[in-house]
Amino acid sequence: MIVAVQREIEAKGIPTVLITVSPEDSRPMRPPRAVHPVGHALGRVLGSAGERDRQMRVLTEALRQFEFQHVPGTIVDFEP
């Protein structure tokens, strides 16, 4: 469902990036851009409450994906 919304937004010319904690479930949907913060759990995609620095690292990495041309379905793993 999320990737379907992402595709509709992309079709309007607005780039998007998916932050996923379940890359094995997201990969078959071939999101245009996606990052996987390794070690994060469902419900804590950006990190736990109060972890401002970690949350900023995840958001920064997600925004960096706009600099690169990825094949749809590519999910970039990183350690926040």
Summary of the structure (lengths in Angstrom):
residues: 80
radius of gyration: 12.3
end to end distance: 26.0
largest distance: 35.2
contacts: 203
relative contact order: 0.23
helix: 41%
strand: 12%
